[in-house]
Amino acid sequence: MRFLAAFFRPINRFIPWHKLPSRPFIRLSLRLWNLPALRYDLRERNLYDTSRLPARPEPPGYVPPTNPIGIPLSNPFRPVAPFNP
């Protein structure tokens, strides 16, 4: 994977992945080979686990917003629980 990332890194600086040429044969498509390399670079440099960040406390007197029917909207001061199937 490092080889692919190193190969596509200079290309990705100038040409977006969706503008790379695609061929009729899926094995020869530069777009297809570029996506795992791009994902590798993003994981190495950009993705951070935000689930452990501290939540902001609610200010005094804060009333959660509701829609016109009265259903409460999501609270920006409390993190949303992760999805557990």
PyMOL Python script that loads the backbone (N, CA, C, O; Angstrom):
from pymol import cmd

cmd.read_pdbstr("""\
ATOM      1  N   MET A   1       0.824  -1.189   0.000  1.00  0.00           N
ATOM      2  CA  MET A   1       0.000   0.000   0.000  1.00  0.00           C
ATOM      3  C   MET A   1       0.873   1.259   0.000  1.00  0.00           C
ATOM      4  O   MET A   1       0.525   2.263  -0.622  1.00  0.00           O
ATOM      5  N   ARG A   2       1.989   1.197   0.692  1.00  0.00           N
ATOM      6  CA  ARG A   2       2.875   2.374   0.713  1.00  0.00           C
ATOM      7  C   ARG A   2       3.401   2.697  -0.680  1.00  0.00           C
ATOM      8  O   ARG A   2       3.572   3.859  -1.046  1.00  0.00           O
ATOM      9  N   PHE A   3       3.654   1.636  -1.447  1.00  0.00           N
ATOM     10  CA  PHE A   3       4.138   1.852  -2.811  1.00  0.00           C
ATOM     11  C   PHE A   3       3.086   2.585  -3.642  1.00  0.00           C
ATOM     12  O   PHE A   3       3.403   3.540  -4.351  1.00  0.00           O
ATOM     13  N   LEU A   4       1.843   2.136  -3.553  1.00  0.00           N
ATOM     14  CA  LEU A   4       0.772   2.804  -4.300  1.00  0.00           C
ATOM     15  C   LEU A   4       0.618   4.251  -3.849  1.00  0.00           C
ATOM     16  O   LEU A   4       0.471   5.154  -4.671  1.00  0.00           O
ATOM     17  N   ALA A   5       0.653   4.463  -2.536  1.00  0.00           N
ATOM     18  CA  ALA A   5       0.513   5.825  -2.017  1.00  0.00           C
ATOM     19  C   ALA A   5       1.658   6.708  -2.497  1.00  0.00           C
ATOM     20  O   ALA A   5       1.437   7.855  -2.886  1.00  0.00           O
ATOM     21  N   ALA A   6       2.870   6.184  -2.473  1.00  0.00           N
ATOM     22  CA  ALA A   6       4.025   6.968  -2.930  1.00  0.00           C
ATOM     23  C   ALA A   6       3.949   7.246  -4.428  1.00  0.00           C
ATOM     24  O   ALA A   6       4.384   8.300  -4.893  1.00  0.00           O
ATOM     25  N   PHE A   7       3.399   6.302  -5.176  1.00  0.00           N
ATOM     26  CA  PHE A   7       3.270   6.481  -6.618  1.00  0.00           C
ATOM     27  C   PHE A   7       2.210   7.534  -6.953  1.00  0.00           C
ATOM     28  O   PHE A   7       2.435   8.385  -7.814  1.00  0.00           O
ATOM     29  N   PHE A   8       1.070   7.483  -6.286  1.00  0.00           N
ATOM     30  CA  PHE A   8      -0.038   8.380  -6.617  1.00  0.00           C
ATOM     31  C   PHE A   8       0.021   9.727  -5.908  1.00  0.00           C
ATOM     32  O   PHE A   8      -0.692  10.650  -6.299  1.00  0.00           O
ATOM     33  N   ARG A   9       0.839   9.864  -4.890  1.00  0.00           N
ATOM     34  CA  ARG A   9       0.895  11.125  -4.137  1.00  0.00           C
ATOM     35  C   ARG A   9       1.215  12.322  -5.033  1.00  0.00           C
ATOM     36  O   ARG A   9       0.495  13.318  -4.968  1.00  0.00           O
ATOM     37  N   PRO A  10       2.260  12.277  -5.868  1.00  0.00           N
ATOM     38  CA  PRO A  10       2.514  13.442  -6.735  1.00  0.00           C
ATOM     39  C   PRO A  10       1.410  13.665  -7.770  1.00  0.00           C
ATOM     40  O   PRO A  10       1.124  14.803  -8.145  1.00  0.00           O
ATOM     41  N   ILE A  11       0.798  12.584  -8.225  1.00  0.00           N
ATOM     42  CA  ILE A  11      -0.291  12.724  -9.195  1.00  0.00           C
ATOM     43  C   ILE A  11      -1.496  13.391  -8.540  1.00  0.00           C
ATOM     44  O   ILE A  11      -2.144  14.245  -9.145  1.00  0.00           O
ATOM     45  N   ASN A  12      -1.795  12.998  -7.300  1.00  0.00           N
ATOM     46  CA  ASN A  12      -2.956  13.543  -6.603  1.00  0.00           C
ATOM     47  C   ASN A  12      -2.816  15.022  -6.283  1.00  0.00           C
ATOM     48  O   ASN A  12      -3.817  15.699  -6.049  1.00  0.00           O
ATOM     49  N   ARG A  13      -1.618  15.524  -6.271  1.00  0.00           N
ATOM     50  CA  ARG A  13      -1.433  16.959  -6.006  1.00  0.00           C
ATOM     51  C   ARG A  13      -1.953  17.825  -7.142  1.00  0.00           C
ATOM     52  O   ARG A  13      -2.345  18.973  -6.928  1.00  0.00           O
ATOM     53  N   PHE A  14      -1.956  17.270  -8.356  1.00  0.00           N
ATOM     54  CA  PHE A  14      -2.333  18.063  -9.527  1.00  0.00           C
ATOM     55  C   PHE A  14      -3.618  17.594 -10.206  1.00  0.00           C
ATOM     56  O   PHE A  14      -4.305  18.393 -10.842  1.00  0.00           O
ATOM     57  N   ILE A  15      -3.948  16.319 -10.081  1.00  0.00           N
ATOM     58  CA  ILE A  15      -5.125  15.777 -10.754  1.00  0.00           C
ATOM     59  C   ILE A  15      -6.011  15.089  -9.720  1.00  0.00           C
ATOM     60  O   ILE A  15      -5.545  14.171  -9.046  1.00  0.00           O
ATOM     61  N   PRO A  16      -7.264  15.496  -9.571  1.00  0.00           N
ATOM     62  CA  PRO A  16      -8.158  14.796  -8.642  1.00  0.00           C
ATOM     63  C   PRO A  16      -8.387  13.356  -9.112  1.00  0.00           C
ATOM     64  O   PRO A  16      -8.302  13.062 -10.304  1.00  0.00           O
ATOM     65  N   TRP A  17      -8.674  12.482  -8.179  1.00  0.00           N
ATOM     66  CA  TRP A  17      -8.800  11.061  -8.510  1.00  0.00           C
ATOM     67  C   TRP A  17      -9.909  10.801  -9.524  1.00  0.00           C
ATOM     68  O   TRP A  17      -9.791   9.891 -10.345  1.00  0.00           O
ATOM     69  N   HIS A  18     -10.989  11.589  -9.478  1.00  0.00           N
ATOM     70  CA  HIS A  18     -12.111  11.334 -10.376  1.00  0.00           C
ATOM     71  C   HIS A  18     -11.854  11.833 -11.792  1.00  0.00           C
ATOM     72  O   HIS A  18     -12.641  11.558 -12.698  1.00  0.00           O
ATOM     73  N   LYS A  19     -10.764  12.563 -11.988  1.00  0.00           N
ATOM     74  CA  LYS A  19     -10.423  13.017 -13.338  1.00  0.00           C
ATOM     75  C   LYS A  19      -9.319  12.176 -13.972  1.00  0.00           C
ATOM     76  O   LYS A  19      -8.904  12.446 -15.099  1.00  0.00           O
ATOM     77  N   LEU A  20      -8.850  11.177 -13.268  1.00  0.00           N
ATOM     78  CA  LEU A  20      -7.853  10.288 -13.846  1.00  0.00           C
ATOM     79  C   LEU A  20      -8.497   9.459 -14.951  1.00  0.00           C
ATOM     80  O   LEU A  20      -9.702   9.210 -14.915  1.00  0.00           O
ATOM     81  N   PRO A  21      -7.706   9.029 -15.929  1.00  0.00           N
ATOM     82  CA  PRO A  21      -8.306   8.240 -17.018  1.00  0.00           C
ATOM     83  C   PRO A  21      -8.779   6.874 -16.530  1.00  0.00           C
ATOM     84  O   PRO A  21      -8.164   6.241 -15.672  1.00  0.00           O
ATOM     85  N   SER A  22      -9.884   6.455 -17.106  1.00  0.00           N
ATOM     86  CA  SER A  22     -10.375   5.103 -16.824  1.00  0.00           C
ATOM     87  C   SER A  22     -10.348   4.327 -18.135  1.00  0.00           C
ATOM     88  O   SER A  22     -10.522   4.896 -19.212  1.00  0.00           O
ATOM     89  N   ARG A  23     -10.135   3.075 -18.030  1.00  0.00           N
ATOM     90  CA  ARG A  23     -10.028   2.217 -19.204  1.00  0.00           C
ATOM     91  C   ARG A  23     -11.212   1.255 -19.233  1.00  0.00           C
ATOM     92  O   ARG A  23     -11.887   1.063 -18.221  1.00  0.00           O
ATOM     93  N   PRO A  24     -11.460   0.659 -20.381  1.00  0.00           N
ATOM     94  CA  PRO A  24     -12.568  -0.294 -20.444  1.00  0.00           C
ATOM     95  C   PRO A  24     -12.351  -1.519 -19.551  1.00  0.00           C
ATOM     96  O   PRO A  24     -13.314  -2.147 -19.112  1.00  0.00           O
ATOM     97  N   PHE A  25     -11.099  -1.854 -19.287  1.00  0.00           N
ATOM     98  CA  PHE A  25     -10.813  -2.987 -18.407  1.00  0.00           C
ATOM     99  C   PHE A  25     -10.607  -2.458 -16.998  1.00  0.00           C
ATOM    100  O   PHE A  25      -9.770  -1.582 -16.779  1.00  0.00           O
ATOM    101  N   ILE A  26     -11.351  -2.972 -16.059  1.00  0.00           N
ATOM    102  CA  ILE A  26     -11.349  -2.447 -14.693  1.00  0.00           C
ATOM    103  C   ILE A  26      -9.973  -2.571 -14.046  1.00  0.00           C
ATOM    104  O   ILE A  26      -9.627  -1.754 -13.192  1.00  0.00           O
ATOM    105  N   ARG A  27      -9.184  -3.564 -14.427  1.00  0.00           N
ATOM    106  CA  ARG A  27      -7.860  -3.754 -13.826  1.00  0.00           C
ATOM    107  C   ARG A  27      -6.879  -2.666 -14.218  1.00  0.00           C
ATOM    108  O   ARG A  27      -5.889  -2.445 -13.520  1.00  0.00           O
ATOM    109  N   LEU A  28      -7.136  -1.985 -15.319  1.00  0.00           N
ATOM    110  CA  LEU A  28      -6.212  -0.954 -15.794  1.00  0.00           C
ATOM    111  C   LEU A  28      -6.635   0.459 -15.397  1.00  0.00           C
ATOM    112  O   LEU A  28      -5.959   1.424 -15.751  1.00  0.00           O
ATOM    113  N   SER A  29      -7.714   0.591 -14.686  1.00  0.00           N
ATOM    114  CA  SER A  29      -8.232   1.909 -14.333  1.00  0.00           C
ATOM    115  C   SER A  29      -7.352   2.568 -13.273  1.00  0.00           C
ATOM    116  O   SER A  29      -7.157   2.015 -12.191  1.00  0.00           O
ATOM    117  N   LEU A  30      -6.825   3.742 -13.586  1.00  0.00           N
ATOM    118  CA  LEU A  30      -6.020   4.486 -12.619  1.00  0.00           C
ATOM    119  C   LEU A  30      -6.874   4.995 -11.464  1.00  0.00           C
ATOM    120  O   LEU A  30      -6.392   5.136 -10.340  1.00  0.00           O
ATOM    121  N   ARG A  31      -8.147   5.269 -11.747  1.00  0.00           N
ATOM    122  CA  ARG A  31      -9.045   5.712 -10.683  1.00  0.00           C
ATOM    123  C   ARG A  31      -9.178   4.641  -9.609  1.00  0.00           C
ATOM    124  O   ARG A  31      -9.111   4.925  -8.412  1.00  0.00           O
ATOM    125  N   LEU A  32      -9.363   3.430 -10.052  1.00  0.00           N
ATOM    126  CA  LEU A  32      -9.562   2.334  -9.111  1.00  0.00           C
ATOM    127  C   LEU A  32      -8.318   2.084  -8.266  1.00  0.00           C
ATOM    128  O   LEU A  32      -8.433   1.815  -7.070  1.00  0.00           O
ATOM    129  N   TRP A  33      -7.145   2.166  -8.859  1.00  0.00           N
ATOM    130  CA  TRP A  33      -5.904   1.939  -8.108  1.00  0.00           C
ATOM    131  C   TRP A  33      -5.559   3.115  -7.209  1.00  0.00           C
ATOM    132  O   TRP A  33      -4.842   2.957  -6.221  1.00  0.00           O
ATOM    133  N   ASN A  34      -6.066   4.287  -7.549  1.00  0.00           N
ATOM    134  CA  ASN A  34      -5.748   5.474  -6.765  1.00  0.00           C
ATOM    135  C   ASN A  34      -6.548   5.543  -5.458  1.00  0.00           C
ATOM    136  O   ASN A  34      -6.052   6.084  -4.470  1.00  0.00           O
ATOM    137  N   LEU A  35      -7.754   5.015  -5.433  1.00  0.00           N
ATOM    138  CA  LEU A  35      -8.590   5.148  -4.238  1.00  0.00           C
ATOM    139  C   LEU A  35      -7.988   4.514  -2.986  1.00  0.00           C
ATOM    140  O   LEU A  35      -7.994   5.162  -1.940  1.00  0.00           O
ATOM    141  N   PRO A  36      -7.466   3.282  -3.031  1.00  0.00           N
ATOM    142  CA  PRO A  36      -6.831   2.759  -1.809  1.00  0.00           C
ATOM    143  C   PRO A  36      -5.614   3.569  -1.378  1.00  0.00           C
ATOM    144  O   PRO A  36      -5.364   3.727  -0.183  1.00  0.00           O
ATOM    145  N   ALA A  37      -4.857   4.081  -2.344  1.00  0.00           N
ATOM    146  CA  ALA A  37      -3.691   4.899  -2.007  1.00  0.00           C
ATOM    147  C   ALA A  37      -4.124   6.211  -1.360  1.00  0.00           C
ATOM    148  O   ALA A  37      -3.507   6.668  -0.398  1.00  0.00           O
ATOM    149  N   LEU A  38      -5.170   6.806  -1.880  1.00  0.00           N
ATOM    150  CA  LEU A  38      -5.691   8.041  -1.309  1.00  0.00           C
ATOM    151  C   LEU A  38      -6.225   7.787   0.092  1.00  0.00           C
ATOM    152  O   LEU A  38      -6.006   8.601   0.990  1.00  0.00           O
ATOM    153  N   ARG A  39      -6.918   6.682   0.295  1.00  0.00           N
ATOM    154  CA  ARG A  39      -7.429   6.329   1.615  1.00  0.00           C
ATOM    155  C   ARG A  39      -6.282   6.130   2.601  1.00  0.00           C
ATOM    156  O   ARG A  39      -6.371   6.552   3.754  1.00  0.00           O
ATOM    157  N   TYR A  40      -5.215   5.493   2.154  1.00  0.00           N
ATOM    158  CA  TYR A  40      -4.052   5.268   3.014  1.00  0.00           C
ATOM    159  C   TYR A  40      -3.475   6.607   3.469  1.00  0.00           C
ATOM    160  O   TYR A  40      -3.197   6.793   4.654  1.00  0.00           O
ATOM    161  N   ASP A  41      -3.297   7.533   2.536  1.00  0.00           N
ATOM    162  CA  ASP A  41      -2.761   8.852   2.892  1.00  0.00           C
ATOM    163  C   ASP A  41      -3.679   9.599   3.854  1.00  0.00           C
ATOM    164  O   ASP A  41      -3.204  10.225   4.801  1.00  0.00           O
ATOM    165  N   LEU A  42      -4.980   9.538   3.621  1.00  0.00           N
ATOM    166  CA  LEU A  42      -5.914  10.231   4.509  1.00  0.00           C
ATOM    167  C   LEU A  42      -5.885   9.631   5.910  1.00  0.00           C
ATOM    168  O   LEU A  42      -5.949  10.362   6.898  1.00  0.00           O
ATOM    169  N   ARG A  43      -5.790   8.332   6.000  1.00  0.00           N
ATOM    170  CA  ARG A  43      -5.726   7.689   7.314  1.00  0.00           C
ATOM    171  C   ARG A  43      -4.427   8.040   8.035  1.00  0.00           C
ATOM    172  O   ARG A  43      -4.430   8.227   9.251  1.00  0.00           O
ATOM    173  N   GLU A  44      -3.346   8.130   7.322  1.00  0.00           N
ATOM    174  CA  GLU A  44      -2.058   8.451   7.933  1.00  0.00           C
ATOM    175  C   GLU A  44      -2.001   9.892   8.433  1.00  0.00           C
ATOM    176  O   GLU A  44      -1.357  10.174   9.444  1.00  0.00           O
ATOM    177  N   ARG A  45      -2.666  10.797   7.736  1.00  0.00           N
ATOM    178  CA  ARG A  45      -2.472  12.217   8.036  1.00  0.00           C
ATOM    179  C   ARG A  45      -3.684  12.943   8.598  1.00  0.00           C
ATOM    180  O   ARG A  45      -3.514  13.927   9.318  1.00  0.00           O
ATOM    181  N   ASN A  46      -4.908  12.498   8.296  1.00  0.00           N
ATOM    182  CA  ASN A  46      -6.072  13.317   8.616  1.00  0.00           C
ATOM    183  C   ASN A  46      -7.026  12.737   9.634  1.00  0.00           C
ATOM    184  O   ASN A  46      -7.611  13.495  10.408  1.00  0.00           O
ATOM    185  N   LEU A  47      -7.208  11.455   9.670  1.00  0.00           N
ATOM    186  CA  LEU A  47      -8.283  10.895  10.476  1.00  0.00           C
ATOM    187  C   LEU A  47      -7.865  10.754  11.932  1.00  0.00           C
ATOM    188  O   LEU A  47      -6.845  10.139  12.241  1.00  0.00           O
ATOM    189  N   TYR A  48      -8.649  11.319  12.802  1.00  0.00           N
ATOM    190  CA  TYR A  48      -8.412  11.238  14.242  1.00  0.00           C
ATOM    191  C   TYR A  48      -9.681  10.758  14.910  1.00  0.00           C
ATOM    192  O   TYR A  48     -10.782  11.049  14.443  1.00  0.00           O
ATOM    193  N   ASP A  49      -9.538  10.028  15.994  1.00  0.00           N
ATOM    194  CA  ASP A  49     -10.678   9.544  16.750  1.00  0.00           C
ATOM    195  C   ASP A  49     -11.245  10.690  17.569  1.00  0.00           C
ATOM    196  O   ASP A  49     -10.602  11.165  18.505  1.00  0.00           O
ATOM    197  N   THR A  50     -12.441  11.135  17.225  1.00  0.00           N
ATOM    198  CA  THR A  50     -13.061  12.251  17.940  1.00  0.00           C
ATOM    199  C   THR A  50     -14.038  11.790  19.003  1.00  0.00           C
ATOM    200  O   THR A  50     -14.649  12.621  19.676  1.00  0.00           O
ATOM    201  N   SER A  51     -14.199  10.493  19.170  1.00  0.00           N
ATOM    202  CA  SER A  51     -15.176  10.011  20.148  1.00  0.00           C
ATOM    203  C   SER A  51     -14.709  10.216  21.581  1.00  0.00           C
ATOM    204  O   SER A  51     -15.522  10.131  22.501  1.00  0.00           O
ATOM    205  N   ARG A  52     -13.448  10.480  21.794  1.00  0.00           N
ATOM    206  CA  ARG A  52     -12.933  10.654  23.153  1.00  0.00           C
ATOM    207  C   ARG A  52     -12.699  12.103  23.525  1.00  0.00           C
ATOM    208  O   ARG A  52     -12.146  12.385  24.588  1.00  0.00           O
ATOM    209  N   LEU A  53     -13.105  13.018  22.678  1.00  0.00           N
ATOM    210  CA  LEU A  53     -12.965  14.438  22.999  1.00  0.00           C
ATOM    211  C   LEU A  53     -13.972  14.801  24.086  1.00  0.00           C
ATOM    212  O   LEU A  53     -15.069  14.243  24.117  1.00  0.00           O
ATOM    213  N   PRO A  54     -13.621  15.720  24.973  1.00  0.00           N
ATOM    214  CA  PRO A  54     -14.573  16.091  26.026  1.00  0.00           C
ATOM    215  C   PRO A  54     -15.760  16.868  25.445  1.00  0.00           C
ATOM    216  O   PRO A  54     -15.607  17.657  24.512  1.00  0.00           O
ATOM    217  N   ALA A  55     -16.920  16.632  26.007  1.00  0.00           N
ATOM    218  CA  ALA A  55     -18.123  17.339  25.580  1.00  0.00           C
ATOM    219  C   ALA A  55     -18.197  18.689  26.295  1.00  0.00           C
ATOM    220  O   ALA A  55     -17.761  18.826  27.438  1.00  0.00           O
ATOM    221  N   ARG A  56     -18.752  19.672  25.607  1.00  0.00           N
ATOM    222  CA  ARG A  56     -18.911  20.986  26.237  1.00  0.00           C
ATOM    223  C   ARG A  56     -20.070  20.919  27.221  1.00  0.00           C
ATOM    224  O   ARG A  56     -21.091  20.302  26.920  1.00  0.00           O
ATOM    225  N   PRO A  57     -19.936  21.537  28.386  1.00  0.00           N
ATOM    226  CA  PRO A  57     -21.069  21.540  29.324  1.00  0.00           C
ATOM    227  C   PRO A  57     -22.172  22.474  28.824  1.00  0.00           C
ATOM    228  O   PRO A  57     -21.906  23.444  28.115  1.00  0.00           O
ATOM    229  N   GLU A  58     -23.406  22.165  29.202  1.00  0.00           N
ATOM    230  CA  GLU A  58     -24.526  23.023  28.813  1.00  0.00           C
ATOM    231  C   GLU A  58     -24.466  24.329  29.591  1.00  0.00           C
ATOM    232  O   GLU A  58     -24.209  24.311  30.795  1.00  0.00           O
ATOM    233  N   PRO A  59     -24.694  25.449  28.941  1.00  0.00           N
ATOM    234  CA  PRO A  59     -24.705  26.728  29.656  1.00  0.00           C
ATOM    235  C   PRO A  59     -25.917  26.801  30.589  1.00  0.00           C
ATOM    236  O   PRO A  59     -26.923  26.133  30.348  1.00  0.00           O
ATOM    237  N   PRO A  60     -25.829  27.602  31.644  1.00  0.00           N
ATOM    238  CA  PRO A  60     -26.971  27.719  32.555  1.00  0.00           C
ATOM    239  C   PRO A  60     -28.189  28.295  31.833  1.00  0.00           C
ATOM    240  O   PRO A  60     -28.080  29.265  31.083  1.00  0.00           O
ATOM    241  N   GLY A  61     -29.335  27.688  32.071  1.00  0.00           N
ATOM    242  CA  GLY A  61     -30.576  28.164  31.467  1.00  0.00           C
ATOM    243  C   GLY A  61     -30.783  27.706  30.043  1.00  0.00           C
ATOM    244  O   GLY A  61     -31.674  28.213  29.361  1.00  0.00           O
ATOM    245  N   TYR A  62     -29.992  26.765  29.574  1.00  0.00           N
ATOM    246  CA  TYR A  62     -30.117  26.287  28.196  1.00  0.00           C
ATOM    247  C   TYR A  62     -31.353  25.409  28.056  1.00  0.00           C
ATOM    248  O   TYR A  62     -31.562  24.490  28.848  1.00  0.00           O
ATOM    249  N   VAL A  63     -32.164  25.693  27.055  1.00  0.00           N
ATOM    250  CA  VAL A  63     -33.347  24.885  26.748  1.00  0.00           C
ATOM    251  C   VAL A  63     -33.111  24.254  25.376  1.00  0.00           C
ATOM    252  O   VAL A  63     -32.903  24.974  24.400  1.00  0.00           O
ATOM    253  N   PRO A  64     -33.140  22.902  25.283  1.00  0.00           N
ATOM    254  CA  PRO A  64     -32.883  22.266  23.985  1.00  0.00           C
ATOM    255  C   PRO A  64     -33.924  22.682  22.943  1.00  0.00           C
ATOM    256  O   PRO A  64     -35.107  22.790  23.265  1.00  0.00           O
ATOM    257  N   PRO A  65     -33.500  22.914  21.713  1.00  0.00           N
ATOM    258  CA  PRO A  65     -34.446  23.332  20.672  1.00  0.00           C
ATOM    259  C   PRO A  65     -35.370  22.182  20.269  1.00  0.00           C
ATOM    260  O   PRO A  65     -34.994  21.011  20.329  1.00  0.00           O
ATOM    261  N   THR A  66     -36.562  22.536  19.866  1.00  0.00           N
ATOM    262  CA  THR A  66     -37.522  21.553  19.371  1.00  0.00           C
ATOM    263  C   THR A  66     -38.047  22.035  18.027  1.00  0.00           C
ATOM    264  O   THR A  66     -38.001  23.225  17.715  1.00  0.00           O
ATOM    265  N   ASN A  67     -38.544  21.091  17.241  1.00  0.00           N
ATOM    266  CA  ASN A  67     -39.148  21.475  15.971  1.00  0.00           C
ATOM    267  C   ASN A  67     -40.599  21.895  16.231  1.00  0.00           C
ATOM    268  O   ASN A  67     -41.059  21.792  17.368  1.00  0.00           O
ATOM    269  N   PRO A  68     -41.333  22.363  15.218  1.00  0.00           N
ATOM    270  CA  PRO A  68     -42.696  22.853  15.451  1.00  0.00           C
ATOM    271  C   PRO A  68     -43.645  21.806  16.048  1.00  0.00           C
ATOM    272  O   PRO A  68     -44.636  22.174  16.679  1.00  0.00           O
ATOM    273  N   ILE A  69     -43.366  20.528  15.866  1.00  0.00           N
ATOM    274  CA  ILE A  69     -44.244  19.483  16.406  1.00  0.00           C
ATOM    275  C   ILE A  69     -43.937  19.228  17.875  1.00  0.00           C
ATOM    276  O   ILE A  69     -44.763  18.658  18.586  1.00  0.00           O
ATOM    277  N   GLY A  70     -42.770  19.639  18.336  1.00  0.00           N
ATOM    278  CA  GLY A  70     -42.391  19.451  19.724  1.00  0.00           C
ATOM    279  C   GLY A  70     -41.362  18.355  19.935  1.00  0.00           C
ATOM    280  O   GLY A  70     -41.018  18.040  21.075  1.00  0.00           O
ATOM    281  N   ILE A  71     -40.870  17.773  18.858  1.00  0.00           N
ATOM    282  CA  ILE A  71     -39.840  16.735  18.976  1.00  0.00           C
ATOM    283  C   ILE A  71     -38.497  17.422  19.193  1.00  0.00           C
ATOM    284  O   ILE A  71     -38.144  18.320  18.429  1.00  0.00           O
ATOM    285  N   PRO A  72     -37.735  17.023  20.221  1.00  0.00           N
ATOM    286  CA  PRO A  72     -36.452  17.693  20.462  1.00  0.00           C
ATOM    287  C   PRO A  72     -35.450  17.416  19.342  1.00  0.00           C
ATOM    288  O   PRO A  72     -35.338  16.294  18.847  1.00  0.00           O
ATOM    289  N   LEU A  73     -34.738  18.449  18.961  1.00  0.00           N
ATOM    290  CA  LEU A  73     -33.666  18.318  17.973  1.00  0.00           C
ATOM    291  C   LEU A  73     -32.401  17.850  18.677  1.00  0.00           C
ATOM    292  O   LEU A  73     -32.351  17.819  19.907  1.00  0.00           O
ATOM    293  N   SER A  74     -31.383  17.486  17.914  1.00  0.00           N
ATOM    294  CA  SER A  74     -30.146  17.026  18.551  1.00  0.00           C
ATOM    295  C   SER A  74     -29.528  18.165  19.355  1.00  0.00           C
ATOM    296  O   SER A  74     -29.585  19.329  18.958  1.00  0.00           O
ATOM    297  N   ASN A  75     -28.944  17.811  20.476  1.00  0.00           N
ATOM    298  CA  ASN A  75     -28.349  18.781  21.381  1.00  0.00           C
ATOM    299  C   ASN A  75     -26.880  18.965  20.995  1.00  0.00           C
ATOM    300  O   ASN A  75     -26.115  18.001  21.033  1.00  0.00           O
ATOM    301  N   PRO A  76     -26.470  20.181  20.625  1.00  0.00           N
ATOM    302  CA  PRO A  76     -25.075  20.377  20.238  1.00  0.00           C
ATOM    303  C   PRO A  76     -24.102  20.290  21.406  1.00  0.00           C
ATOM    304  O   PRO A  76     -22.892  20.231  21.188  1.00  0.00           O
ATOM    305  N   PHE A  77     -24.596  20.280  22.639  1.00  0.00           N
ATOM    306  CA  PHE A  77     -23.723  20.242  23.784  1.00  0.00           C
ATOM    307  C   PHE A  77     -23.486  18.823  24.298  1.00  0.00           C
ATOM    308  O   PHE A  77     -22.659  18.628  25.188  1.00  0.00           O
ATOM    309  N   ARG A  78     -24.189  17.834  23.761  1.00  0.00           N
ATOM    310  CA  ARG A  78     -23.990  16.445  24.143  1.00  0.00           C
ATOM    311  C   ARG A  78     -23.586  15.644  22.926  1.00  0.00           C
ATOM    312  O   ARG A  78     -24.219  15.767  21.878  1.00  0.00           O
ATOM    313  N   PRO A  79     -22.551  14.825  23.029  1.00  0.00           N
ATOM    314  CA  PRO A  79     -22.177  14.008  21.864  1.00  0.00           C
ATOM    315  C   PRO A  79     -23.237  12.941  21.584  1.00  0.00           C
ATOM    316  O   PRO A  79     -23.881  12.422  22.496  1.00  0.00           O
ATOM    317  N   VAL A  80     -23.392  12.641  20.330  1.00  0.00           N
ATOM    318  CA  VAL A  80     -24.348  11.612  19.929  1.00  0.00           C
ATOM    319  C   VAL A  80     -23.747  10.252  20.240  1.00  0.00           C
ATOM    320  O   VAL A  80     -22.559  10.027  20.009  1.00  0.00           O
ATOM    321  N   ALA A  81     -24.556   9.354  20.758  1.00  0.00           N
ATOM    322  CA  ALA A  81     -24.078   8.003  21.077  1.00  0.00           C
ATOM    323  C   ALA A  81     -23.725   7.287  19.780  1.00  0.00           C
ATOM    324  O   ALA A  81     -24.423   7.446  18.779  1.00  0.00           O
ATOM    325  N   PRO A  82     -22.657   6.504  19.783  1.00  0.00           N
ATOM    326  CA  PRO A  82     -22.295   5.780  18.562  1.00  0.00           C
ATOM    327  C   PRO A  82     -23.337   4.729  18.219  1.00  0.00           C
ATOM    328  O   PRO A  82     -24.028   4.206  19.094  1.00  0.00           O
ATOM    329  N   PHE A  83     -23.437   4.432  16.942  1.00  0.00           N
ATOM    330  CA  PHE A  83     -24.401   3.454  16.458  1.00  0.00           C
ATOM    331  C   PHE A  83     -23.923   2.048  16.796  1.00  0.00           C
ATOM    332  O   PHE A  83     -22.824   1.653  16.406  1.00  0.00           O
ATOM    333  N   ASN A  84     -24.736   1.299  17.513  1.00  0.00           N
ATOM    334  CA  ASN A  84     -24.439  -0.084  17.839  1.00  0.00           C
ATOM    335  C   ASN A  84     -25.525  -0.967  17.244  1.00  0.00           C
ATOM    336  O   ASN A  84     -26.655  -0.977  17.732  1.00  0.00           O
ATOM    337  N   PRO A  85     -25.189  -1.716  16.183  1.00  0.00           N
ATOM    338  CA  PRO A  85     -26.231  -2.535  15.546  1.00  0.00           C
ATOM    339  C   PRO A  85     -26.687  -3.682  16.418  1.00  0.00           C
ATOM    340  O   PRO A  85     -27.557  -4.455  16.017  1.00  0.00           O
TER     341      PRO A  85
END
""", "prot")
cmd.dss("prot")
cmd.show_as("cartoon", "prot")
cmd.util.cbc("prot")
cmd.orient("prot")
